[in-house]
Amino acid sequence: MQRMIFVNLPVRDLARSTAFYEALGFAKNPQFSNDDASCMMWSEVIVVMLHTHEHFLRFSPRPVSDATKACEVLLCLSAETREAVDALVQKAGTAGGGVDPCPVQDHGFMYGRSYEDPDGHIWEVVWMDPAAVAESNAGNTDAQSRTVTA
């Protein structure tokens, strides 16, 4: 079985958040969705679980933070091209999200932008040129130095 990642997010309005993520290209999996949660598939291995606040609190002993006022995590999705980065951020804006809450990153070999969902969760979208990354790592045997951070 392939390893998967499940990102669990508390949301104020489940229907609105579900529609937002569908507008970005996430597919709702009805098998794991109900009145308290929506299972949103980005890919076969990346799943975003949207939970009402009440439902989310069944899994966490800590209070739900207001993502519009505090940042606990930055989420990042890869894109196949620079244009795909721009297209996804544009879709987020059209669907009612915030566009570029973080500075645009353009390092030549890496390009990234960000969007904010209706609850203030920040998502980065990043494209990296694999050839440029491979070239910059050529001859470097230190595994830690091969790590590229956004």
DSSP file with accessible surface (Angstrom, degrees, kcal/mol):
  #  RESIDUE AA STRUCTURE BP1 BP2  ACC     N-H-->O    O-->H-N    N-H-->O    O-->H-N    TCO  KAPPA ALPHA  PHI   PSI    X-CA   Y-CA   Z-CA
    1    1 A M              0   0  219      0, 0.0     2,-0.1     0, 0.0     3,-0.1   0.000 360.0 360.0 360.0 134.9    0.0    0.0    0.0
    2    2 A Q        -     0   0  139      1,-0.1     2,-0.2    42,-0.0     0, 0.0  -0.424 360.0-108.3 -68.8 146.4    1.3    3.5   -0.9
    3    3 A R        -     0   0  232     -2,-0.1     2,-0.3     1,-0.0    -1,-0.1  -0.501  41.0-165.3 -72.3 144.2    1.9    5.9    1.9
    4    4 A M        -     0   0   72     -2,-0.2     2,-0.4    -3,-0.1    42,-0.2  -0.851  15.3-138.3-126.5 163.5   -0.7    8.7    2.1
    5    5 A I  E     -a   46   0A  94     40,-2.9    42,-2.6    -2,-0.3     2,-0.5  -0.992  10.6-164.8-123.4 134.6   -1.0   12.0    3.8
    6    6 A F  E     -a   47   0A 108     -2,-0.4     2,-0.6    40,-0.2    42,-0.2  -0.977   4.8-161.9-117.4 113.7   -4.2   13.2    5.4
    7    7 A V  E     -a   48   0A  22     40,-3.0    42,-3.4    -2,-0.5     2,-0.6  -0.878   9.4-156.9 -95.8 119.6   -4.4   16.9    6.2
    8    8 A N  E     -a   49   0A  77     -2,-0.6    42,-0.2    40,-0.2    40,-0.0  -0.893  14.0-179.1-102.8 122.2   -7.1   17.6    8.7
    9    9 A L  E     -a   50   0A   7     40,-3.2    42,-2.9    -2,-0.6     2,-0.3  -0.975  23.6-135.7-125.2 131.6   -8.5   21.1    8.8
   10   10 A P  E     -a   51   0A  15      0, 0.0     2,-0.3     0, 0.0    42,-0.2  -0.658  28.9-171.4 -79.9 136.6  -11.2   22.7   11.0
   11   11 A V  E     -a   52   0A   1     40,-3.1    42,-0.7    -2,-0.3     3,-0.2  -0.967  27.7-145.5-131.9 148.1  -13.6   24.8    9.0
   12   12 A R  S    S+     0   0  137     -2,-0.3     2,-0.5     1,-0.3    -1,-0.1   0.853  96.5  29.9 -77.7 -38.5  -16.4   27.2   10.0
   13   13 A D     >  -     0   0   83      1,-0.2     4,-2.7    39,-0.1    -1,-0.3  -0.892  67.4-169.7-127.9  99.9  -18.7   26.5    7.1
   14   14 A L  H  > S+     0   0   23     -2,-0.5     4,-2.7    -3,-0.2     5,-0.2   0.898  86.6  49.5 -60.7 -43.2  -18.4   22.9    5.7
   15   15 A A  H  > S+     0   0   73      1,-0.2     4,-2.4     2,-0.2    -1,-0.2   0.929 113.4  46.5 -63.5 -44.3  -20.5   23.5    2.6
   16   16 A R  H  > S+     0   0  132      2,-0.2     4,-2.2     1,-0.2    -2,-0.2   0.926 114.7  46.6 -64.0 -45.1  -18.6   26.7    1.7
   17   17 A S  H  X S+     0   0    1     -4,-2.7     4,-2.5     2,-0.2     5,-0.2   0.903 111.0  52.2 -66.0 -38.8  -15.2   25.1    2.3
   18   18 A T  H  X S+     0   0    9     -4,-2.7     4,-2.4    -5,-0.3    -2,-0.2   0.945 110.8  47.6 -61.7 -45.2  -16.1   21.9    0.3
   19   19 A A  H  X S+     0   0   52     -4,-2.4     4,-2.2    -5,-0.2    -1,-0.2   0.897 110.2  53.8 -63.0 -38.9  -17.2   24.1   -2.7
   20   20 A F  H  X S+     0   0    4     -4,-2.2     4,-1.0     2,-0.2    -2,-0.2   0.958 111.2  43.9 -60.4 -51.4  -14.0   26.1   -2.4
   21   21 A Y  H  <>S+     0   0    0     -4,-2.5     5,-2.2     1,-0.2     3,-0.5   0.880 111.4  54.0 -66.7 -34.6  -11.8   23.0   -2.6
   22   22 A E  H ><5S+     0   0   94     -4,-2.4     3,-1.4     1,-0.2    -1,-0.2   0.907 103.7  56.9 -63.4 -37.5  -13.9   21.5   -5.4
   23   23 A A  H 3<5S+     0   0   52     -4,-2.2    -1,-0.2     1,-0.3    -2,-0.2   0.779 104.2  53.7 -64.7 -23.9  -13.3   24.7   -7.4
   24   24 A L  T 3<5S-     0   0    2     -4,-1.0    -1,-0.3    -3,-0.5    -2,-0.2   0.536 129.8 -94.6 -85.7  -9.2   -9.6   24.1   -7.1
   25   25 A G  T < 5S+     0   0   52     -3,-1.4    -3,-0.2    -4,-0.4     2,-0.2   0.469  77.8 139.8 109.6   2.0   -9.9   20.6   -8.5
   26   26 A F      < -     0   0    5     -5,-2.2     2,-0.5    -6,-0.1    -1,-0.4  -0.554  46.0-136.4 -72.1 144.6  -10.1   18.5   -5.3
   27   27 A A  E     -B   41   0A  58     14,-2.5    14,-3.6    -2,-0.2     2,-0.4  -0.904  11.8-128.5-106.3 130.5  -12.6   15.7   -5.7
   28   28 A K  E     -B   40   0A  87     -2,-0.5    12,-0.2    12,-0.2     3,-0.1  -0.617  13.2-148.4 -77.6 129.3  -15.0   15.0   -2.8
   29   29 A N    >   -     0   0   39     10,-3.3     3,-1.3    -2,-0.4    10,-0.5  -0.854   8.5-167.1 -97.7 102.9  -15.0   11.3   -1.8
   30   30 A P  G >  S+     0   0  102      0, 0.0     3,-1.4     0, 0.0    -1,-0.2   0.774  80.3  71.0 -64.4 -24.0  -18.6   10.7   -0.6
   31   31 A Q  G 3  S+     0   0  151      1,-0.3    -3,-0.0    -3,-0.1    -2,-0.0   0.834 110.8  30.6 -61.2 -31.3  -17.6    7.4    1.0
   32   32 A F  G <  S+     0   0  121     -3,-1.3     2,-0.3     7,-0.1    -1,-0.3   0.015 106.8  90.6-117.6  26.6  -15.7    9.3    3.7
   33   33 A S    <   +     0   0   21     -3,-1.4     2,-0.2     5,-0.2     5,-0.2  -0.906  41.3 147.4-121.7 150.2  -17.8   12.4    3.9
   34   34 A N        -     0   0   88      3,-3.1     3,-0.4    -2,-0.3    -2,-0.0  -0.814  65.5 -61.8-156.6-162.2  -20.9   13.3    6.0
   35   35 A D  S    S+     0   0  153     -2,-0.2   -21,-0.1     1,-0.2     3,-0.1   0.669 133.1  42.0 -69.7 -15.3  -22.6   16.2    7.7
   36   36 A D  S    S+     0   0   52      1,-0.2    16,-2.5    15,-0.1     2,-0.3   0.577 121.3  22.0-104.7 -16.9  -19.5   16.7    9.9
   37   37 A A  E     - C   0  51A   3     -3,-0.4    -3,-3.1    14,-0.2     2,-0.4  -0.999  54.1-149.9-154.4 149.1  -16.6   16.2    7.4
   38   38 A S  E     - C   0  50A   2     12,-2.3    12,-2.9    -2,-0.3     2,-0.7  -0.993  15.4-145.9-122.2 129.1  -15.7   16.3    3.7
   39   39 A C  E     - C   0  49A   4    -10,-0.5   -10,-3.3    -2,-0.4     2,-0.6  -0.844  20.1-168.1 -93.8 111.5  -13.0   14.0    2.4
   40   40 A M  E     -BC  28  48A   0      8,-3.0     8,-3.2    -2,-0.7     2,-0.6  -0.905   7.4-151.1-111.0 118.1  -11.3   16.0   -0.4
   41   41 A M  E     +BC  27  47A  40    -14,-3.6   -14,-2.5    -2,-0.6     6,-0.2  -0.768  23.4 170.5 -93.8 119.3   -8.9   14.1   -2.7
   42   42 A W  S    S-     0   0   75      4,-2.6     2,-0.3    -2,-0.6    -1,-0.2   0.777  78.3 -23.5 -87.3 -38.2   -6.1   16.0   -4.3
   43   43 A S  S    S-     0   0   44      3,-1.6    -1,-0.3   -16,-0.1     3,-0.2  -0.887  83.1 -76.6-154.0-174.2   -4.5   12.8   -5.6
   44   44 A E  S    S+     0   0  156     -2,-0.3     3,-0.1     1,-0.2   -42,-0.0   0.738 132.3  28.8 -64.0 -22.4   -4.5    9.1   -4.8
   45   45 A V  S    S+     0   0   38      1,-0.1   -40,-2.9   -41,-0.1     2,-0.5   0.455 107.8  73.6-120.9  -3.9   -2.2    9.8   -1.8
   46   46 A I  E     +a    5   0A  47    -42,-0.2    -4,-2.6    -3,-0.2    -3,-1.6  -0.953  57.0 172.4-118.5 116.5   -3.0   13.4   -0.7
   47   47 A V  E     -aC   6  41A   1    -42,-2.6   -40,-3.0    -2,-0.5     2,-0.6  -0.977  20.0-157.4-127.6 133.1   -6.3   13.9    1.1
   48   48 A V  E     -aC   7  40A   0     -8,-3.2    -8,-3.0    -2,-0.4     2,-0.7  -0.955  10.3-157.5-109.6 120.0   -7.6   16.9    2.9
   49   49 A M  E     -aC   8  39A  26    -42,-3.4   -40,-3.2    -2,-0.6     2,-0.5  -0.887   4.8-158.7 -97.7 116.0  -10.2   16.2    5.5
   50   50 A L  E     -aC   9  38A   0    -12,-2.9   -12,-2.3    -2,-0.7     2,-0.4  -0.867  15.8-175.2 -94.7 125.6  -12.4   19.2    6.2
   51   51 A H  E     -aC  10  37A   5    -42,-2.9   -40,-3.1    -2,-0.5   -14,-0.2  -0.949  28.9-117.0-122.4 141.6  -14.1   19.0    9.6
   52   52 A T  E  >  -a   11   0A  21    -16,-2.5     4,-2.8    -2,-0.4     5,-0.2  -0.348  41.7-107.6 -60.5 157.1  -16.6   21.2   11.4
   53   53 A H  H  > S+     0   0   55    -42,-0.7     4,-2.1     1,-0.2     5,-0.1   0.918 120.5  51.8 -57.0 -43.5  -15.1   22.7   14.5
   54   54 A E  H  4 S+     0   0  137      1,-0.2     4,-0.4     2,-0.2    -1,-0.2   0.912 112.5  44.8 -61.3 -42.9  -17.2   20.4   16.7
   55   55 A H  H >4 S+     0   0   21      1,-0.2     3,-1.5     2,-0.2     4,-0.4   0.912 110.0  54.9 -68.0 -42.2  -16.1   17.3   14.8
   56   56 A F  H >X S+     0   0   39     -4,-2.8     3,-2.0     1,-0.3     4,-0.8   0.888  99.9  61.3 -58.1 -39.7  -12.4   18.4   14.7
   57   57 A L  T 3< S+     0   0   82     -4,-2.1    -1,-0.3     1,-0.3    -2,-0.2   0.649  89.2  70.5 -67.6 -11.8  -12.4   18.7   18.5
   58   58 A R  T <4 S+     0   0  162     -3,-1.5    -1,-0.3    -4,-0.4    -2,-0.2   0.724 107.0  38.3 -71.4 -20.4  -13.2   15.0   18.8
   59   59 A F  T <4 S+     0   0  140     -3,-2.0    -2,-0.2    -4,-0.4    -1,-0.2   0.557 115.8  52.7-105.2 -14.9   -9.7   14.4   17.6
   60   60 A S     <  -     0   0   33     -4,-0.8    -1,-0.2     2,-0.1     4,-0.1  -0.989  56.7-156.4-129.4 134.7   -7.7   17.1   19.4
   61   61 A P  S    S+     0   0  132      0, 0.0    -1,-0.1     0, 0.0    -4,-0.1   0.559  77.6  83.4 -80.8  -5.9   -7.6   18.1   23.0
   62   62 A R  S    S-     0   0  176      1,-0.1    -2,-0.1     3,-0.0     3,-0.1  -0.674  88.9-101.3 -99.2 151.8   -6.6   21.6   22.1
   63   63 A P        -     0   0  117      0, 0.0     2,-0.4     0, 0.0    -1,-0.1  -0.282  42.1 -99.8 -67.4 154.2   -8.9   24.5   21.0
   64   64 A V        -     0   0   34     -4,-0.1     2,-0.2     1,-0.0   -11,-0.0  -0.604  40.1-137.7 -73.8 129.0   -9.2   25.3   17.3
   65   65 A S        -     0   0   62     -2,-0.4     2,-0.9    -3,-0.1    -1,-0.0  -0.499  17.0-111.4 -85.8 159.1   -7.1   28.3   16.4
   66   66 A D    >>  -     0   0   58     -2,-0.2     3,-2.2     1,-0.1     4,-1.8  -0.811  24.8-160.9 -89.7 104.9   -8.2   31.1   14.2
   67   67 A A  T 34 S+     0   0   21     -2,-0.9    -1,-0.1    52,-0.4    53,-0.1   0.627  87.4  64.9 -66.4 -11.9   -6.0   30.6   11.1
   68   68 A T  T 34 S+     0   0   73     51,-0.2    -1,-0.3     1,-0.1    52,-0.1   0.620 115.2  29.7 -81.8 -11.1   -6.7   34.2   10.1
   69   69 A K  T <4 S+     0   0  172     -3,-2.2     2,-0.3     1,-0.3    -2,-0.2   0.607 125.9  30.6-119.8 -22.6   -4.9   35.4   13.2
   70   70 A A     <  -     0   0   55     -4,-1.8     2,-0.6     0, 0.0    -1,-0.3  -0.993  65.4-141.1-140.4 147.4   -2.3   32.8   13.9
   71   71 A C        +     0   0   87     -2,-0.3     3,-0.1     1,-0.1    -4,-0.1  -0.941  25.5 163.1-114.8 119.7   -0.3   30.4   11.7
   72   72 A E  S    S+     0   0  159     -2,-0.6     2,-0.3     1,-0.4    -1,-0.1   0.719  71.3   5.6 -99.8 -30.1    0.3   26.9   13.0
   73   73 A V        -     0   0   75      2,-0.0     2,-0.5    49,-0.0    49,-0.4  -0.996  55.7-143.4-153.7 147.3    1.3   25.3    9.7
   74   74 A L        -     0   0   81     -2,-0.3     2,-0.3    -3,-0.1    49,-0.2  -0.986  23.5-152.7-111.6 127.9    2.0   26.2    6.0
   75   75 A L  E     -d  123   0B  23     47,-2.0    49,-3.8    -2,-0.5     2,-0.4  -0.753  10.1-162.8-100.0 146.8    0.8   23.6    3.6
   76   76 A C  E     -d  124   0B  69     -2,-0.3     2,-0.4    47,-0.2    49,-0.2  -0.994  10.0-169.7-138.3 134.0    2.4   23.2    0.2
   77   77 A L  E     -d  125   0B   7     47,-2.7    49,-2.5    -2,-0.4     2,-0.2  -0.931  22.9-127.9-115.2 143.5    1.4   21.5   -3.1
   78   78 A S  E     -d  126   0B  99     -2,-0.4     2,-0.3    47,-0.2    49,-0.2  -0.563  19.5-157.4 -86.9 155.9    3.7   20.9   -6.0
   79   79 A A        -     0   0   20     47,-2.3    49,-0.4    -2,-0.2     6,-0.1  -0.945  20.4-133.0-129.9 154.0    2.9   22.0   -9.5
   80   80 A E  S    S+     0   0  178     -2,-0.3     2,-0.3    47,-0.1    47,-0.1   0.722  86.9  12.8 -80.1 -23.4    4.2   20.7  -12.8
   81   81 A T  S  > S-     0   0   58      1,-0.1     4,-1.5    48,-0.0     5,-0.1  -0.956  75.1-109.7-145.3 165.8    4.9   24.2  -14.3
   82   82 A R  H  > S+     0   0   74     -2,-0.3     4,-2.1     1,-0.2     5,-0.2   0.894 120.8  55.1 -60.7 -40.8    5.1   27.8  -13.4
   83   83 A E  H  > S+     0   0  134      1,-0.2     4,-2.6     2,-0.2    -1,-0.2   0.858 103.1  54.7 -63.0 -35.4    1.9   28.4  -15.3
   84   84 A A  H  > S+     0   0   36      2,-0.2     4,-2.2     1,-0.2    -1,-0.2   0.862 105.3  54.0 -67.2 -33.7    0.2   25.7  -13.2
   85   85 A V  H  X S+     0   0    0     -4,-1.5     4,-2.2     2,-0.2     5,-0.2   0.968 112.0  43.8 -59.5 -53.5    1.2   27.6  -10.0
   86   86 A D  H  X S+     0   0   56     -4,-2.1     4,-2.5     1,-0.2    -2,-0.2   0.899 112.3  53.6 -60.4 -40.0   -0.4   30.7  -11.4
   87   87 A A  H  X S+     0   0   50     -4,-2.6     4,-2.5     2,-0.2    -1,-0.2   0.917 109.5  46.6 -64.6 -42.8   -3.5   28.9  -12.5
   88   88 A L  H  X S+     0   0   17     -4,-2.2     4,-2.1     2,-0.2    -1,-0.2   0.925 113.0  48.8 -68.2 -40.4   -4.2   27.2   -9.1
   89   89 A V  H  X S+     0   0    0     -4,-2.2     4,-2.1     1,-0.2    -1,-0.2   0.917 111.7  50.7 -64.7 -39.4   -3.7   30.5   -7.2
   90   90 A Q  H  X S+     0   0  116     -4,-2.5     4,-2.7    -5,-0.2    -2,-0.2   0.920 108.0  52.3 -63.3 -42.2   -6.1   32.2   -9.7
   91   91 A K  H  X S+     0   0  105     -4,-2.5     4,-2.1     1,-0.2    -1,-0.2   0.904 107.9  52.5 -59.3 -40.9   -8.7   29.5   -9.2
   92   92 A A  H  <>S+     0   0    0     -4,-2.1     5,-3.2     2,-0.2     4,-0.2   0.923 110.5  47.1 -62.1 -43.2   -8.4   30.1   -5.4
   93   93 A G  H ><5S+     0   0   25     -4,-2.1     3,-1.5     1,-0.2    -2,-0.2   0.934 112.0  49.4 -64.1 -43.7   -9.0   33.8   -5.9
   94   94 A T  H 3<5S+     0   0  109     -4,-2.7    -1,-0.2     1,-0.3    -2,-0.2   0.857 108.5  54.6 -63.3 -33.4  -12.0   33.2   -8.2
   95   95 A A  T 3<5S-     0   0   36     -4,-2.1    -1,-0.3    -5,-0.2    -2,-0.2   0.421 130.2 -91.8 -83.9   3.0  -13.4   30.7   -5.7
   96   96 A G  T < 5S+     0   0   45     -3,-1.5    -3,-0.2     1,-0.3    -2,-0.1   0.513  84.4 128.2 102.8   6.5  -13.3   33.3   -2.9
   97   97 A G      < -     0   0   13     -5,-3.2    -1,-0.3    -6,-0.2     2,-0.3  -0.396  64.2 -95.9 -87.9 170.4   -9.9   32.6   -1.4
   98   98 A G  E     -E  116   0B  28     18,-1.8    18,-2.3    19,-0.2     2,-0.5  -0.652  34.9-136.6 -85.4 142.9   -7.1   35.1   -0.7
   99   99 A V  E    S-E  115   0B  64     -2,-0.3    16,-0.2    16,-0.2    -9,-0.0  -0.874  71.9 -10.4-106.0 131.0   -4.4   35.5   -3.3
  100  100 A D        +     0   0   48     14,-2.9    -1,-0.2    -2,-0.5    15,-0.2   0.885  62.1 165.6  53.4  54.8   -0.7   35.7   -2.3
  101  101 A P  S    S+     0   0   55      0, 0.0    -1,-0.1     0, 0.0    -2,-0.1   0.776  73.0  49.5 -66.9 -21.1   -1.0   36.1    1.4
  102  102 A C  S    S-     0   0   26      1,-0.1    12,-0.3     3,-0.0     3,-0.1  -0.805 109.6 -84.4-109.8 157.5    2.8   35.3    1.5
  103  103 A P        -     0   0  111      0, 0.0     2,-0.2     0, 0.0    -1,-0.1  -0.277  47.8-105.8 -60.7 144.1    5.4   36.9   -0.8
  104  104 A V        -     0   0   74     -4,-0.1     2,-0.5     9,-0.1     9,-0.2  -0.480  33.5-144.5 -66.1 138.2    5.8   35.4   -4.3
  105  105 A Q  E     +F  112   0B  37      7,-3.0     7,-3.1    -2,-0.2     2,-0.4  -0.950  25.7 168.1-110.9 123.0    9.0   33.4   -4.5
  106  106 A D  E     +F  111   0B  87     -2,-0.5     5,-0.2     5,-0.2     3,-0.1  -0.867  11.5 154.2-136.6 100.6   10.9   33.4   -7.8
  107  107 A H        -     0   0  106      3,-3.2     2,-2.1    -2,-0.4     4,-0.2   0.074  59.2-115.8-110.1  19.2   14.4   31.9   -7.6
  108  108 A G  S    S+     0   0   48      2,-0.4    -1,-0.1     1,-0.2    24,-0.1  -0.466 113.8  46.5  80.5 -70.3   14.6   30.9  -11.3
  109  109 A F  S    S+     0   0   75     -2,-2.1    20,-3.3     1,-0.1     2,-0.4   0.628 121.4  40.7 -77.8 -13.7   14.8   27.1  -10.6
  110  110 A M  E     - G   0 128B   5     18,-0.2    -3,-3.2    22,-0.1     2,-0.4  -1.000  64.1-177.6-139.4 136.8   11.9   27.4   -8.1
  111  111 A Y  E     +FG 106 127B  23     16,-2.7    16,-2.9    -2,-0.4     2,-0.4  -1.000  11.1 171.2-136.2 130.3    8.7   29.5   -8.3
  112  112 A G  E     +FG 105 126B   1     -7,-3.1    -7,-3.0    -2,-0.4     2,-0.3  -0.999  11.8 170.7-145.2 147.3    6.0   29.7   -5.7
  113  113 A R  E     - G   0 125B  42     12,-2.1    12,-2.9    -2,-0.4     2,-0.3  -0.818  19.6-140.4-136.5 178.8    2.9   31.5   -4.8
  114  114 A S  E     - G   0 124B   1    -12,-0.3   -14,-2.9    -2,-0.3     2,-0.3  -0.949   9.3-164.6-144.1 161.7    0.2   31.1   -2.1
  115  115 A Y  E     -EG  99 123B   0      8,-2.5     8,-3.0    -2,-0.3     2,-0.4  -0.953  16.1-134.8-141.1 163.5   -3.5   31.3   -1.5
  116  116 A E  E     -EG  98 122B  54    -18,-2.3   -18,-1.8    -2,-0.3     6,-0.2  -0.970  18.1-137.6-121.5 130.6   -5.7   31.3    1.6
  117  117 A D    >   -     0   0    5      4,-2.4     3,-2.3    -2,-0.4   -19,-0.2  -0.240  41.7 -86.9 -79.0 176.0   -8.8   29.2    2.0
  118  118 A P  T 3  S+     0   0   17      0, 0.0    -1,-0.1     0, 0.0  -101,-0.0   0.739 129.7  50.1 -59.1 -19.5  -12.0   30.7    3.4
  119  119 A D  T 3  S-     0   0    6      2,-0.1   -52,-0.4   -52,-0.1   -51,-0.2   0.365 122.2-102.4 -99.8   4.3  -10.9   29.8    7.0
  120  120 A G    <   +     0   0    3     -3,-2.3     2,-0.3     1,-0.3   -54,-0.0   0.497  68.5 149.6  91.7   3.6   -7.5   31.4    6.6
  121  121 A H        -     0   0   26      1,-0.1    -4,-2.4   -50,-0.1     2,-0.5  -0.579  41.6-136.4 -71.2 129.5   -5.4   28.2    6.1
  122  122 A I  E     - G   0 116B  32    -49,-0.4   -47,-2.0    -2,-0.3     2,-0.4  -0.764  20.4-171.5 -94.8 129.1   -2.4   29.2    3.9
  123  123 A W  E     -dG  75 115B   4     -8,-3.0    -8,-2.5    -2,-0.5     2,-0.3  -0.978   8.3-153.9-117.2 128.9   -1.5   26.9    1.0
  124  124 A E  E     -dG  76 114B  25    -49,-3.8   -47,-2.7    -2,-0.4     2,-0.4  -0.752   2.4-157.0 -95.3 150.4    1.7   27.4   -1.0
  125  125 A V  E     -dG  77 113B   1    -12,-2.9   -12,-2.1    -2,-0.3     2,-0.4  -0.997  18.5-175.8-127.8 122.5    2.0   26.1   -4.6
  126  126 A V  E     -dG  78 112B  10    -49,-2.5   -47,-2.3    -2,-0.4     2,-0.4  -0.965  18.1-167.0-129.6 137.8    5.5   25.5   -5.8
  127  127 A W  E     - G   0 111B  40    -16,-2.9   -16,-2.7    -2,-0.4     2,-0.4  -0.961  11.2-171.3-115.4 136.4    7.2   24.5   -9.1
  128  128 A M  E     - G   0 110B  82    -49,-0.4   -18,-0.2    -2,-0.4   -19,-0.1  -0.996  26.4-126.1-127.1 139.6   10.8   23.4   -9.2
  129  129 A D     >  -     0   0   56    -20,-3.3     4,-2.3    -2,-0.4     5,-0.2  -0.726  19.7-159.1 -81.0 106.6   12.9   22.8  -12.3
  130  130 A P  H  > S+     0   0   96      0, 0.0     4,-2.8     0, 0.0     5,-0.2   0.862  88.9  54.4 -59.6 -34.5   14.2   19.3  -11.7
  131  131 A A  H  > S+     0   0   66      2,-0.2     4,-2.5     1,-0.2     5,-0.2   0.925 109.7  46.4 -65.8 -42.8   17.1   19.7  -14.2
  132  132 A A  H  > S+     0   0   30      2,-0.2     4,-2.3     1,-0.2    -1,-0.2   0.895 113.6  48.8 -66.9 -38.1   18.3   22.9  -12.4
  133  133 A V  H  X S+     0   0   24     -4,-2.3     4,-1.4     2,-0.2    -2,-0.2   0.944 112.6  48.1 -66.1 -44.1   18.0   21.2   -9.0
  134  134 A A  H  X S+     0   0   63     -4,-2.8     4,-0.7     1,-0.2    -2,-0.2   0.914 112.1  50.2 -62.1 -41.2   19.9   18.1  -10.2
  135  135 A E  H >< S+     0   0  157     -4,-2.5     3,-0.9     1,-0.2    -1,-0.2   0.915 109.2  50.1 -63.6 -42.9   22.6   20.4  -11.8
  136  136 A S  H 3< S+     0   0   82     -4,-2.3    -1,-0.2     1,-0.2    -2,-0.2   0.781 114.3  46.1 -68.6 -22.3   23.0   22.4   -8.6
  137  137 A N  H >< S+     0   0   29     -4,-1.4     3,-2.2    -3,-0.2    -1,-0.2   0.481  81.8 126.6 -96.5  -4.5   23.4   19.1   -6.6
  138  138 A A  T << S+     0   0   76     -3,-0.9     3,-0.1    -4,-0.7    -3,-0.1  -0.303  83.1   6.5 -59.0 129.8   25.8   17.5   -9.1
  139  139 A G  T 3  S+     0   0   85      1,-0.2     2,-0.7     2,-0.0    -1,-0.3   0.410  98.4 122.0  80.0  -2.8   28.9   16.3   -7.3
  140  140 A N    <   +     0   0   62     -3,-2.2    -1,-0.2     1,-0.1     6,-0.0  -0.819  34.6 178.5 -96.8 117.6   27.5   17.1   -3.9
  141  141 A T        +     0   0  131     -2,-0.7     2,-0.8    -3,-0.1    -1,-0.1   0.539  49.3 104.6 -97.0  -5.6   27.4   14.0   -1.7
  142  142 A D    >>  -     0   0   85      1,-0.2     4,-0.7     2,-0.1     3,-0.5  -0.651  58.4-158.0 -79.4 110.4   26.0   15.7    1.4
  143  143 A A  G >4 S+     0   0   56     -2,-0.8     3,-1.0     1,-0.2     4,-0.4   0.871  89.4  57.2 -58.6 -36.2   22.3   14.5    1.5
  144  144 A Q  G >4 S+     0   0  159      1,-0.3     3,-1.4     2,-0.2    -1,-0.2   0.903 102.2  54.3 -66.6 -35.4   21.3   17.5    3.7
  145  145 A S  G <4 S+     0   0   51     -3,-0.5    -1,-0.3     1,-0.3    -2,-0.2   0.682  98.8  64.6 -73.3 -14.4   22.7   20.0    1.2
  146  146 A R  G << S+     0   0  105     -3,-1.0     2,-0.4    -4,-0.7    -1,-0.3   0.581  79.1 103.5 -81.6  -9.4   20.5   18.4   -1.5
  147  147 A T    <   -     0   0   95     -3,-1.4     2,-0.5    -4,-0.4    -3,-0.0  -0.599  59.5-157.2 -76.9 127.5   17.4   19.4    0.3
  148  148 A V        -     0   0   49     -2,-0.4     2,-0.4     0, 0.0    -2,-0.1  -0.920   7.7-161.7-105.7 126.0   15.6   22.4   -1.2
  149  149 A T              0   0  113     -2,-0.5    -2,-0.0     1,-0.0     0, 0.0  -0.844 360.0 360.0-109.3 146.3   13.4   24.4    1.1
  150  150 A A              0   0   66     -2,-0.4   -24,-0.0   -24,-0.0   -39,-0.0  -0.516 360.0 360.0 -86.1 360.0   10.7   26.8    0.0
